[in-house]
Amino acid sequence: MSAQEATFVGGVAVPPSKSLTEKVAIEKCPAPDMVYIPLSQHIGKPAKPVVKPGDKVTLGQVIGEANGFVSTNIHASVSGMVMRLETRYSPNGLISQCVVIKNDKQDTLCDTIKDRDDKEITPDLIRQVLRDAGVAGMGGATFPTAVKYAPPKEGARPIDTVVLNGIECEPFVTCDHRTLLEYSDEIIQGLKYFMMASGAAKGVIGIEDNKPDAIALMKEKVANEPNIEVCVCAEKYPQGSEKHLIYATTGRTVPDRGLPADAGVIVDNVGTAVACYRAVKKNIPMVERVVTISGDGVKKPGNYIVRLGTLYSDAINLAAGGLEGEPGKIISGGMMMGFAANSLDYPITKGSGGLLVFNTNSPFATYVEPGPCVHCARCVDACPMRLEPTEIVQAVKKQDWDEAERFYCHACIECGSCAFVCPAHIPLVQYIRMGKQFIRGKGDGGHNPFYKN
């Protein structure tokens, strides 16, 4: 099925704004003097710390062990000494314990990091390595990858297709685009490992049509791979959404409250495929990732390989040339689904695909006061999940959680299309996200001040 035939209902045309970094080759960011490595860099339970202050650690050593099935190992991203364990906030408001390591600048490798012979690599080994190496989704959702490839339950639909997500429809962010261009062989081998682990007979690499250079390269690379194909998808936001990408590439629909596996599909980001290759073949755990640092608030926008636990401020100073003017808005992630940050005192994690900084003169740093809803229904037209965002928001404001669920609050993918098109500038997706939080907590908003009695 072609992308044009399979285009989904709803969605929006978002200006890509990728020119600052899409032609800039990936560079390495020097490791900072200190890293602050969260033990929760994934969906699920935080890892349990297995180091203490005063311990010396090597690069790639386990410092946090997976704490349950839906969890991942956490590894030291530098060699050095553990200074302390401390609690820090993340930009999305969650709190995580962090292991603070002083970098000894030696990058002494953990003795487990050795190449594997191809004869050793089996489906069972791949599944175990994904868990041991702490591989998690690098597209932003940070779902533990090993969980996706765990043997299916009896009677479950078998996995027949693995889809790699190379869409990258977030404005300004280009780390996946550059990964496609610079690590194409590792992506393909990582996809083959995913197919081995799942038993899938087919692999698909989805790429949006605004990346013709990546499309041409990947098509050339898979020309002699009969079980792998490149699917060119229409440029449309949120084409990179898991459910919409599955529909575009396979024509299948994931059921409400279902998972891709229910449609016989597993989806992984192209960066995750690279991490899989390095973990399986090189025995290198997740200790770094490619991050787009962009916006008019930094001197040298680009794509950088950054050690996990590097503070945003250090990444900007060490790689992006420092700040350009006074920051007016800082966004952790992308423009559409990212979180506004109140400082640069947050660490890079497995899910940190983008860091955007706009100075005080930027139009993106301007706050627009929300007005009353004008009942134009643009949010309804834009919603790729065919929801009625205004109805959900009204229910959330009234704290009527049953009503919010009646309008399928849980089905919102938080893409932000509704808020993007709202002429009244109502933060619709933020209200809906808040509603989902309250529904999960049975009316308890935790630290959210909006509903304090």
DRENDO-1510 file (C-alpha; in Angstrom, 1 decimal, always signed):
<recs>
REC; n; res; u; v; w
REC; 1; MET; +0.0; +0.0; +0.0 .
REC; 2; SER; +1.4; +3.4; -1.0 .
REC; 3; ALA; +1.7; +6.2; +1.5 .
REC; 4; GLN; -0.6; +8.4; -0.6 .
REC; 5; GLU; -3.3; +5.7; -0.5 .
REC; 6; ALA; -2.8; +5.1; +3.2 .
REC; 7; THR; -2.7; +8.6; +4.4 .
REC; 8; PHE; -4.6; +9.0; +7.7 .
REC; 9; VAL; -7.6; +11.2; +8.4 .
REC; 10; GLY; -6.6; +14.4; +10.3 .
REC; 11; GLY; -3.2; +15.7; +11.0 .
REC; 12; VAL; -1.7; +19.0; +10.1 .
REC; 13; ALA; +0.9; +20.5; +7.8 .
REC; 14; VAL; +3.6; +21.8; +10.2 .
REC; 15; PRO; +6.5; +23.9; +8.8 .
REC; 16; PRO; +9.5; +21.6; +9.0 .
REC; 17; SER; +12.0; +24.3; +10.0 .
REC; 18; LYS; +14.9; +21.8; +9.6 .
REC; 19; SER; +17.3; +23.9; +7.5 .
REC; 20; LEU; +19.5; +24.9; +10.5 .
REC; 21; THR; +20.7; +21.3; +11.0 .
REC; 22; GLU; +19.6; +18.9; +8.2 .
REC; 23; LYS; +22.8; +19.3; +6.2 .
REC; 24; VAL; +25.1; +19.3; +9.3 .
REC; 25; ALA; +27.0; +16.1; +9.8 .
REC; 26; ILE; +26.9; +14.5; +13.3 .
REC; 27; GLU; +29.7; +15.6; +15.6 .
REC; 28; LYS; +30.8; +14.2; +19.0 .
REC; 29; CYS; +30.2; +16.3; +22.0 .
REC; 30; PRO; +33.1; +16.1; +24.4 .
REC; 31; ALA; +32.2; +14.3; +27.7 .
REC; 32; PRO; +31.6; +16.8; +30.5 .
REC; 33; ASP; +33.4; +16.9; +33.9 .
REC; 34; MET; +30.3; +15.5; +35.6 .
REC; 35; VAL; +27.3; +13.4; +34.4 .
REC; 36; TYR; +24.0; +13.1; +36.2 .
REC; 37; ILE; +22.5; +9.8; +35.0 .
REC; 38; PRO; +18.8; +9.2; +35.8 .
REC; 39; LEU; +17.8; +5.7; +36.9 .
REC; 40; SER; +14.5; +6.3; +35.1 .
REC; 41; GLN; +15.1; +6.9; +31.4 .
REC; 42; HIS; +12.3; +4.6; +30.2 .
REC; 43; ILE; +8.7; +3.8; +30.6 .
REC; 44; GLY; +8.2; +1.4; +33.6 .
REC; 45; LYS; +9.9; +1.0; +36.9 .
REC; 46; PRO; +13.1; +2.9; +37.6 .
REC; 47; ALA; +16.3; +0.9; +37.7 .
REC; 48; LYS; +17.7; +0.0; +41.2 .
REC; 49; PRO; +21.1; +1.6; +41.9 .
REC; 50; VAL; +23.9; -0.9; +42.3 .
REC; 51; VAL; +26.7; +1.6; +43.1 .
REC; 52; LYS; +27.3; +3.9; +46.0 .
REC; 53; PRO; +29.3; +7.1; +46.6 .
REC; 54; GLY; +33.0; +6.5; +46.4 .
REC; 55; ASP; +32.8; +3.6; +43.9 .
REC; 56; LYS; +34.9; +3.7; +40.8 .
REC; 57; VAL; +33.1; +2.8; +37.6 .
REC; 58; THR; +34.1; +2.1; +34.0 .
REC; 59; LEU; +32.5; +3.3; +30.8 .
REC; 60; GLY; +29.6; +0.9; +30.1 .
REC; 61; GLN; +29.4; -0.6; +33.6 .
REC; 62; VAL; +25.9; -1.3; +35.0 .
REC; 63; ILE; +25.1; +1.3; +37.7 .
REC; 64; GLY; +21.3; +0.5; +37.8 .
REC; 65; GLU; +19.7; -2.8; +37.3 .
REC; 66; ALA; +16.3; -3.3; +35.7 .
REC; 67; ASN; +13.7; -3.5; +38.4 .
REC; 68; GLY; +11.1; -5.8; +36.9 .
REC; 69; PHE; +9.9; -6.8; +33.4 .
REC; 70; VAL; +9.1; -3.3; +32.1 .
REC; 71; SER; +12.4; -1.6; +33.1 .
REC; 72; THR; +15.9; -1.3; +31.7 .
REC; 73; ASN; +19.5; -1.4; +32.9 .
REC; 74; ILE; +21.3; +1.9; +33.3 .
REC; 75; HIS; +25.1; +2.2; +32.5 .
REC; 76; ALA; +27.9; +4.6; +33.3 .
REC; 77; SER; +28.5; +6.9; +30.3 .
REC; 78; VAL; +32.0; +7.9; +31.5 .
REC; 79; SER; +34.6; +6.2; +33.7 .
REC; 80; GLY; +35.3; +7.8; +37.0 .
REC; 81; MET; +34.0; +8.0; +40.6 .
REC; 82; VAL; +30.5; +8.0; +41.9 .
REC; 83; MET; +30.1; +11.2; +43.9 .
REC; 84; ARG; +26.5; +10.8; +45.1 .
REC; 85; LEU; +23.0; +9.7; +44.4 .
REC; 86; GLU; +20.6; +12.6; +44.2 .
REC; 87; THR; +17.0; +13.3; +43.2 .
REC; 88; ARG; +16.3; +15.5; +40.2 .
REC; 89; TYR; +13.3; +16.7; +38.2 .
REC; 90; SER; +12.9; +16.0; +34.5 .
REC; 91; PRO; +11.3; +18.6; +32.1 .
REC; 92; ASN; +8.1; +16.6; +32.1 .
REC; 93; GLY; +7.7; +17.0; +35.8 .
REC; 94; LEU; +8.7; +13.5; +36.9 .
REC; 95; ILE; +11.3; +12.9; +39.6 .
REC; 96; SER; +14.1; +10.5; +39.2 .
REC; 97; GLN; +17.1; +9.4; +41.3 .
REC; 98; CYS; +20.3; +10.1; +39.5 .
REC; 99; VAL; +23.8; +8.7; +39.8 .
REC; 100; VAL; +26.3; +11.5; +39.7 .
REC; 101; ILE; +29.7; +10.5; +38.4 .
REC; 102; LYS; +32.9; +12.6; +38.2 .
REC; 103; ASN; +34.6; +12.0; +34.9 .
REC; 104; ASP; +38.2; +10.9; +35.1 .
REC; 105; LYS; +38.6; +11.7; +31.4 .
REC; 106; GLN; +40.1; +8.2; +30.8 .
REC; 107; ASP; +37.1; +6.5; +29.2 .
REC; 108; THR; +38.2; +3.2; +30.6 .
REC; 109; LEU; +35.9; +0.6; +29.0 .
REC; 110; CYS; +34.0; -2.0; +31.0 .
REC; 111; ASP; +35.7; -5.4; +30.4 .
REC; 112; THR; +32.5; -6.8; +29.0 .
REC; 113; ILE; +32.7; -4.6; +25.9 .
REC; 114; LYS; +34.0; -7.0; +23.2 .
REC; 115; ASP; +32.9; -7.9; +19.7 .
REC; 116; ARG; +30.8; -11.0; +19.2 .
REC; 117; ASP; +31.3; -13.6; +16.5 .
REC; 118; ASP; +28.3; -13.8; +14.2 .
REC; 119; LYS; +28.0; -17.5; +15.0 .
REC; 120; GLU; +27.1; -16.6; +18.6 .
REC; 121; ILE; +24.1; -14.4; +17.6 .
REC; 122; THR; +20.8; -16.2; +18.0 .
REC; 123; PRO; +17.2; -14.9; +18.6 .
REC; 124; ASP; +17.5; -15.7; +22.3 .
REC; 125; LEU; +20.8; -13.9; +22.6 .
REC; 126; ILE; +19.5; -10.8; +20.9 .
REC; 127; ARG; +16.5; -10.7; +23.3 .
REC; 128; GLN; +18.8; -11.0; +26.3 .
REC; 129; VAL; +21.3; -8.4; +25.0 .
REC; 130; LEU; +18.5; -5.9; +24.4 .
REC; 131; ARG; +17.7; -6.2; +28.1 .
REC; 132; ASP; +21.3; -6.3; +29.4 .
REC; 133; ALA; +22.4; -3.3; +27.3 .
REC; 134; GLY; +19.5; -1.2; +28.5 .
REC; 135; VAL; +18.1; -0.5; +25.0 .
REC; 136; ALA; +15.0; +1.7; +25.0 .
REC; 137; GLY; +13.0; +3.4; +22.3 .
REC; 138; MET; +14.9; +6.5; +21.1 .
REC; 139; GLY; +12.0; +8.1; +19.3 .
REC; 140; GLY; +10.8; +9.7; +22.6 .
REC; 141; ALA; +8.5; +7.0; +24.1 .
REC; 142; THR; +11.5; +5.2; +25.7 .
REC; 143; PHE; +9.6; +1.8; +25.9 .
REC; 144; PRO; +12.1; -0.9; +26.9 .
REC; 145; THR; +13.0; -2.6; +23.7 .
REC; 146; ALA; +13.5; -6.0; +25.2 .
REC; 147; VAL; +9.8; -6.1; +26.2 .
REC; 148; LYS; +8.7; -5.7; +22.6 .
REC; 149; TYR; +10.7; -8.7; +21.6 .
REC; 150; ALA; +9.8; -11.0; +24.5 .
REC; 151; PRO; +8.3; -14.3; +23.3 .
REC; 152; PRO; +4.6; -13.7; +22.7 .
REC; 153; LYS; +2.0; -15.2; +24.9 .
REC; 154; GLU; +0.3; -18.4; +23.8 .
REC; 155; GLY; -2.5; -17.6; +21.3 .
REC; 156; ALA; -1.1; -14.2; +20.5 .
REC; 157; ARG; -0.9; -13.0; +16.9 .
REC; 158; PRO; +2.6; -13.8; +15.5 .
REC; 159; ILE; +4.8; -10.8; +14.6 .
REC; 160; ASP; +5.4; -10.8; +10.8 .
REC; 161; THR; +6.6; -7.3; +10.2 .
REC; 162; VAL; +9.1; -5.0; +11.9 .
REC; 163; VAL; +8.8; -1.3; +10.9 .
REC; 164; LEU; +11.6; +1.2; +11.5 .
REC; 165; ASN; +10.5; +4.7; +12.1 .
REC; 166; GLY; +12.6; +7.2; +10.1 .
REC; 167; ILE; +9.8; +9.7; +9.7 .
REC; 168; GLU; +10.9; +12.4; +12.1 .
REC; 169; CYS; +8.1; +14.9; +11.6 .
REC; 170; GLU; +8.9; +17.1; +14.5 .
REC; 171; PRO; +10.0; +20.6; +13.4 .
REC; 172; PHE; +13.7; +21.5; +13.9 .
REC; 173; VAL; +14.7; +17.9; +14.9 .
REC; 174; THR; +17.0; +16.1; +12.4 .
REC; 175; CYS; +18.9; +13.5; +14.4 .
REC; 176; ASP; +17.1; +10.6; +12.7 .
REC; 177; HIS; +17.6; +12.1; +9.3 .
REC; 178; ARG; +21.4; +12.3; +9.9 .
REC; 179; THR; +21.4; +8.8; +11.4 .
REC; 180; LEU; +19.8; +7.5; +8.3 .
REC; 181; LEU; +22.5; +9.1; +6.2 .
REC; 182; GLU; +25.5; +8.4; +8.3 .
REC; 183; TYR; +24.7; +5.0; +9.9 .
REC; 184; SER; +22.7; +3.3; +7.2 .
REC; 185; ASP; +24.6; +0.0; +7.4 .
REC; 186; GLU; +24.1; -0.2; +11.2 .
REC; 187; ILE; +20.4; +0.6; +10.8 .
REC; 188; ILE; +19.9; -2.3; +8.4 .
REC; 189; GLN; +21.9; -4.8; +10.5 .
REC; 190; GLY; +19.9; -3.7; +13.6 .
REC; 191; LEU; +16.7; -4.3; +11.7 .
REC; 192; LYS; +17.9; -7.8; +10.7 .
REC; 193; TYR; +18.5; -8.5; +14.4 .
REC; 194; PHE; +15.0; -7.2; +15.3 .
REC; 195; MET; +13.6; -9.5; +12.6 .
REC; 196; MET; +15.6; -12.5; +14.0 .
REC; 197; ALA; +14.4; -11.8; +17.5 .
REC; 198; SER; +10.8; -11.5; +16.6 .
REC; 199; GLY; +10.6; -14.1; +13.8 .
REC; 200; ALA; +9.3; -11.5; +11.4 .
REC; 201; ALA; +9.7; -12.3; +7.7 .
REC; 202; LYS; +9.5; -8.6; +6.6 .
REC; 203; GLY; +11.2; -5.4; +7.5 .
REC; 204; VAL; +10.0; -1.9; +6.4 .
REC; 205; ILE; +11.9; +1.4; +6.8 .
REC; 206; GLY; +9.4; +4.3; +6.8 .
REC; 207; ILE; +10.8; +7.7; +5.7 .
REC; 208; GLU; +8.9; +10.9; +5.1 .
REC; 209; ASP; +9.2; +12.2; +1.5 .
REC; 210; ASN; +11.0; +15.4; +2.6 .
REC; 211; LYS; +14.2; +13.4; +3.0 .
REC; 212; PRO; +15.0; +12.4; -0.6 .
REC; 213; ASP; +18.7; +11.9; +0.1 .
REC; 214; ALA; +17.9; +9.4; +2.9 .
REC; 215; ILE; +15.3; +7.6; +0.8 .
REC; 216; ALA; +17.7; +7.2; -2.1 .
REC; 217; LEU; +20.5; +5.9; +0.1 .
REC; 218; MET; +18.4; +3.4; +2.0 .
REC; 219; LYS; +16.7; +2.1; -1.2 .
REC; 220; GLU; +20.2; +1.5; -2.6 .
REC; 221; LYS; +21.3; -0.2; +0.6 .
REC; 222; VAL; +18.3; -2.6; +0.6 .
REC; 223; ALA; +18.2; -3.3; -3.1 .
REC; 224; ASN; +19.5; -6.8; -2.6 .
REC; 225; GLU; +17.6; -7.5; +0.6 .
REC; 226; PRO; +14.4; -9.3; -0.6 .
REC; 227; ASN; +12.7; -9.1; +2.9 .
REC; 228; ILE; +13.4; -5.4; +3.5 .
REC; 229; GLU; +11.8; -2.4; +1.8 .
REC; 230; VAL; +11.7; +1.3; +2.1 .
REC; 231; CYS; +8.3; +2.9; +2.3 .
REC; 232; VAL; +8.1; +6.5; +1.3 .
REC; 233; CYS; +5.5; +8.3; +3.4 .
REC; 234; ALA; +3.7; +11.6; +2.8 .
REC; 235; GLU; +5.0; +14.6; +4.7 .
REC; 236; LYS; +2.3; +15.1; +7.2 .
REC; 237; TYR; +2.2; +15.5; +11.0 .
REC; 238; PRO; +2.0; +13.2; +13.0 .
REC; 239; GLN; +3.1; +10.6; +10.4 .
REC; 240; GLY; +5.7; +9.4; +12.9 .
REC; 241; SER; +3.0; +8.3; +15.3 .
REC; 242; GLU; +3.3; +4.5; +15.8 .
REC; 243; LYS; -0.3; +3.7; +14.9 .
REC; 244; HIS; -0.4; +6.0; +11.9 .
REC; 245; LEU; +3.0; +4.7; +10.6 .
REC; 246; ILE; +1.7; +1.1; +10.9 .
REC; 247; TYR; -1.4; +2.1; +8.8 .
REC; 248; ALA; +0.7; +3.9; +6.2 .
REC; 249; THR; +3.2; +1.0; +5.8 .
REC; 250; THR; +1.0; -2.0; +6.2 .
REC; 251; GLY; -2.6; -0.9; +5.9 .
REC; 252; ARG; -3.3; -2.4; +9.4 .
REC; 253; THR; -5.1; -0.7; +12.2 .
REC; 254; VAL; -4.1; -1.1; +15.9 .
REC; 255; PRO; -7.2; -1.6; +18.0 .
REC; 256; ASP; -8.2; +0.9; +20.7 .
REC; 257; ARG; -6.1; +0.2; +23.9 .
REC; 258; GLY; -4.1; -2.2; +21.8 .
REC; 259; LEU; -0.4; -2.5; +21.0 .
REC; 260; PRO; +1.3; -2.8; +17.6 .
REC; 261; ALA; +1.9; -6.5; +18.3 .
REC; 262; ASP; -1.9; -6.9; +18.2 .
REC; 263; ALA; -1.6; -6.0; +14.5 .
REC; 264; GLY; +1.4; -8.4; +14.0 .
REC; 265; VAL; +3.8; -5.5; +13.9 .
REC; 266; ILE; +6.7; -4.1; +16.0 .
REC; 267; VAL; +7.8; -0.5; +15.5 .
REC; 268; ASP; +11.3; +0.8; +16.5 .
REC; 269; ASN; +13.1; +4.1; +15.8 .
REC; 270; VAL; +16.1; +4.0; +13.4 .
REC; 271; GLY; +18.3; +5.2; +16.3 .
REC; 272; THR; +17.1; +2.2; +18.3 .
REC; 273; ALA; +18.1; -0.1; +15.5 .
REC; 274; VAL; +21.7; +1.4; +15.6 .
REC; 275; ALA; +21.7; +0.8; +19.4 .
REC; 276; CYS; +20.6; -2.8; +18.8 .
REC; 277; TYR; +23.4; -3.4; +16.3 .
REC; 278; ARG; +26.0; -2.0; +18.7 .
REC; 279; ALA; +24.7; -3.9; +21.7 .
REC; 280; VAL; +24.4; -7.2; +19.9 .
REC; 281; LYS; +27.6; -7.1; +17.7 .
REC; 282; LYS; +29.8; -4.8; +19.7 .
REC; 283; ASN; +28.4; -5.5; +23.2 .
REC; 284; ILE; +28.2; -1.7; +23.7 .
REC; 285; PRO; +25.3; -0.6; +26.0 .
REC; 286; MET; +23.3; +2.6; +25.7 .
REC; 287; VAL; +25.7; +5.3; +27.0 .
REC; 288; GLU; +25.2; +8.0; +24.4 .
REC; 289; ARG; +22.8; +9.1; +21.7 .
REC; 290; VAL; +22.5; +11.6; +18.8 .
REC; 291; VAL; +20.7; +14.8; +19.8 .
REC; 292; THR; +19.6; +17.8; +17.7 .
REC; 293; ILE; +20.6; +21.0; +19.4 .
REC; 294; SER; +18.9; +23.8; +17.4 .
REC; 295; GLY; +17.1; +27.2; +17.5 .
REC; 296; ASP; +18.3; +30.8; +17.2 .
REC; 297; GLY; +19.4; +30.6; +20.9 .
REC; 298; VAL; +22.5; +28.6; +20.3 .
REC; 299; LYS; +25.6; +29.6; +18.3 .
REC; 300; LYS; +26.2; +26.4; +16.5 .
REC; 301; PRO; +23.0; +24.4; +15.8 .
REC; 302; GLY; +23.8; +20.8; +14.8 .
REC; 303; ASN; +23.4; +17.1; +15.6 .
REC; 304; TYR; +25.7; +15.8; +18.3 .
REC; 305; ILE; +26.6; +12.5; +19.9 .
REC; 306; VAL; +26.1; +13.2; +23.6 .
REC; 307; ARG; +26.9; +11.1; +26.6 .
REC; 308; LEU; +23.8; +10.2; +28.6 .
REC; 309; GLY; +23.7; +12.3; +31.8 .
REC; 310; THR; +25.2; +15.4; +30.2 .
REC; 311; LEU; +23.5; +18.5; +31.4 .
REC; 312; TYR; +21.8; +20.6; +28.7 .
REC; 313; SER; +24.0; +23.5; +29.7 .
REC; 314; ASP; +27.1; +21.4; +29.2 .
REC; 315; ALA; +25.9; +20.0; +25.8 .
REC; 316; ILE; +25.3; +23.6; +24.6 .
REC; 317; ASN; +28.6; +24.9; +25.8 .
REC; 318; LEU; +30.8; +21.9; +24.8 .
REC; 319; ALA; +29.2; +21.2; +21.4 .
REC; 320; ALA; +26.9; +24.0; +20.2 .
REC; 321; GLY; +29.2; +26.9; +20.9 .
REC; 322; GLY; +27.2; +28.3; +23.8 .
REC; 323; LEU; +24.1; +30.5; +23.9 .
REC; 324; GLU; +23.2; +33.1; +21.4 .
REC; 325; GLY; +21.6; +35.9; +23.3 .
REC; 326; GLU; +19.3; +35.5; +26.3 .
REC; 327; PRO; +17.2; +32.3; +26.3 .
REC; 328; GLY; +13.5; +33.1; +25.9 .
REC; 329; LYS; +12.2; +29.6; +25.6 .
REC; 330; ILE; +13.8; +26.2; +26.1 .
REC; 331; ILE; +12.1; +23.0; +24.8 .
REC; 332; SER; +13.2; +19.5; +25.7 .
REC; 333; GLY; +12.2; +17.4; +22.7 .
REC; 334; GLY; +10.4; +18.7; +19.7 .
REC; 335; MET; +8.2; +21.8; +19.1 .
REC; 336; MET; +5.0; +19.7; +19.0 .
REC; 337; MET; +5.4; +17.0; +21.7 .
REC; 338; GLY; +8.3; +18.4; +23.8 .
REC; 339; PHE; +8.2; +20.1; +27.2 .
REC; 340; ALA; +9.1; +23.7; +28.0 .
REC; 341; ALA; +12.0; +23.6; +30.4 .
REC; 342; ASN; +12.6; +26.3; +33.0 .
REC; 343; SER; +16.4; +25.9; +32.9 .
REC; 344; LEU; +19.3; +24.1; +31.2 .
REC; 345; ASP; +19.9; +22.1; +34.4 .
REC; 346; TYR; +18.5; +18.8; +33.1 .
REC; 347; PRO; +20.4; +15.8; +31.8 .
REC; 348; ILE; +20.3; +14.2; +28.4 .
REC; 349; THR; +18.5; +10.8; +28.5 .
REC; 350; LYS; +17.8; +7.9; +26.2 .
REC; 351; GLY; +14.7; +9.7; +24.9 .
REC; 352; SER; +16.4; +13.1; +24.3 .
REC; 353; GLY; +16.1; +13.6; +20.6 .
REC; 354; GLY; +16.0; +17.3; +20.6 .
REC; 355; LEU; +17.0; +20.4; +22.6 .
REC; 356; LEU; +15.7; +23.6; +21.2 .
REC; 357; VAL; +16.6; +27.1; +22.5 .
REC; 358; PHE; +15.1; +30.3; +21.2 .
REC; 359; ASN; +16.3; +33.7; +22.3 .
REC; 360; THR; +14.1; +36.4; +23.7 .
REC; 361; ASN; +13.7; +38.0; +20.3 .
REC; 362; SER; +12.3; +34.9; +18.7 .
REC; 363; PRO; +8.6; +34.6; +17.8 .
REC; 364; PHE; +8.7; +31.1; +19.3 .
REC; 365; ALA; +9.5; +32.7; +22.7 .
REC; 366; THR; +6.3; +34.9; +22.7 .
REC; 367; TYR; +3.5; +33.9; +25.0 .
REC; 368; VAL; +0.0; +34.3; +23.6 .
REC; 369; GLU; -2.8; +34.5; +26.1 .
REC; 370; PRO; -5.5; +31.8; +25.4 .
REC; 371; GLY; -8.9; +33.1; +24.5 .
REC; 372; PRO; -12.4; +31.5; +24.6 .
REC; 373; CYS; -13.2; +28.6; +22.4 .
REC; 374; VAL; -14.9; +29.9; +19.2 .
REC; 375; HIS; -16.4; +26.4; +18.3 .
REC; 376; CYS; -14.7; +26.3; +15.0 .
REC; 377; ALA; -14.0; +22.5; +15.2 .
REC; 378; ARG; -10.5; +22.9; +13.7 .
REC; 379; CYS; -9.2; +20.7; +16.5 .
REC; 380; VAL; -11.7; +18.0; +15.5 .
REC; 381; ASP; -10.6; +18.1; +11.9 .
REC; 382; ALA; -7.0; +18.0; +12.8 .
REC; 383; CYS; -7.1; +15.2; +15.3 .
REC; 384; PRO; -5.5; +12.0; +13.8 .
REC; 385; MET; -7.3; +9.9; +16.3 .
REC; 386; ARG; -10.7; +11.3; +15.3 .
REC; 387; LEU; -11.4; +12.6; +18.8 .
REC; 388; GLU; -13.3; +15.7; +20.0 .
REC; 389; PRO; -10.6; +17.6; +21.9 .
REC; 390; THR; -12.8; +20.4; +23.1 .
REC; 391; GLU; -15.3; +18.0; +24.7 .
REC; 392; ILE; -12.5; +16.2; +26.5 .
REC; 393; VAL; -11.0; +19.5; +27.7 .
REC; 394; GLN; -14.4; +20.7; +29.0 .
REC; 395; ALA; -14.7; +17.5; +31.0 .
REC; 396; VAL; -11.2; +17.9; +32.4 .
REC; 397; LYS; -11.9; +21.4; +33.5 .
REC; 398; LYS; -15.0; +20.2; +35.3 .
REC; 399; GLN; -13.0; +17.2; +36.8 .
REC; 400; ASP; -15.6; +14.9; +35.3 .
REC; 401; TRP; -13.3; +12.0; +34.6 .
REC; 402; ASP; -16.2; +9.7; +33.5 .
REC; 403; GLU; -17.2; +12.2; +30.9 .
REC; 404; ALA; -13.5; +12.6; +29.7 .
REC; 405; GLU; -13.3; +8.8; +29.3 .
REC; 406; ARG; -16.6; +8.8; +27.4 .
REC; 407; PHE; -14.9; +11.0; +24.8 .
REC; 408; TYR; -11.9; +8.6; +24.7 .
REC; 409; CYS; -9.4; +10.7; +26.6 .
REC; 410; HIS; -7.2; +7.7; +26.8 .
REC; 411; ALA; -6.9; +7.4; +23.0 .
REC; 412; CYS; -5.2; +10.8; +22.7 .
REC; 413; ILE; -1.6; +10.4; +21.4 .
REC; 414; GLU; -0.7; +13.9; +22.7 .
REC; 415; CYS; +0.6; +14.9; +19.3 .
REC; 416; GLY; -0.5; +18.5; +19.7 .
REC; 417; SER; -2.2; +18.9; +16.4 .
REC; 418; CYS; -5.3; +20.3; +18.1 .
REC; 419; ALA; -3.4; +23.0; +20.0 .
REC; 420; PHE; -1.4; +23.8; +16.8 .
REC; 421; VAL; -4.5; +24.7; +14.8 .
REC; 422; CYS; -6.5; +26.4; +17.6 .
REC; 423; PRO; -7.2; +30.0; +16.7 .
REC; 424; ALA; -7.9; +30.8; +20.4 .
REC; 425; HIS; -4.5; +29.4; +21.4 .
REC; 426; ILE; -6.1; +27.1; +24.0 .
REC; 427; PRO; -3.5; +24.5; +25.3 .
REC; 428; LEU; -5.8; +21.6; +24.5 .
REC; 429; VAL; -3.2; +18.9; +24.5 .
REC; 430; GLN; -1.9; +20.0; +27.9 .
REC; 431; TYR; -5.4; +19.8; +29.4 .
REC; 432; ILE; -5.9; +16.3; +27.9 .
REC; 433; ARG; -2.6; +15.1; +29.2 .
REC; 434; MET; -3.5; +16.4; +32.6 .
REC; 435; GLY; -6.8; +14.6; +32.4 .
REC; 436; LYS; -5.1; +11.3; +31.5 .
REC; 437; GLN; -2.9; +11.8; +34.6 .
REC; 438; PHE; -5.9; +12.3; +36.9 .
REC; 439; ILE; -7.8; +9.3; +35.4 .
REC; 440; ARG; -4.8; +7.0; +36.0 .
REC; 441; GLY; -4.5; +8.4; +39.5 .
REC; 442; LYS; -8.2; +8.0; +40.1 .
REC; 443; GLY; -8.6; +11.8; +40.7 .
REC; 444; ASP; -5.2; +12.3; +42.3 .
REC; 445; GLY; -3.2; +15.0; +40.5 .
REC; 446; GLY; -0.1; +14.5; +42.6 .
REC; 447; HIS; +2.0; +17.7; +42.5 .
REC; 448; ASN; -0.2; +19.4; +39.9 .
REC; 449; PRO; -1.2; +22.7; +41.4 .
REC; 450; PHE; -4.2; +23.1; +39.0 .
REC; 451; TYR; -6.5; +21.1; +41.1 .
REC; 452; LYS; -5.3; +21.8; +44.6 .
REC; 453; ASN; -8.2; +22.0; +47.0 .
</recs>
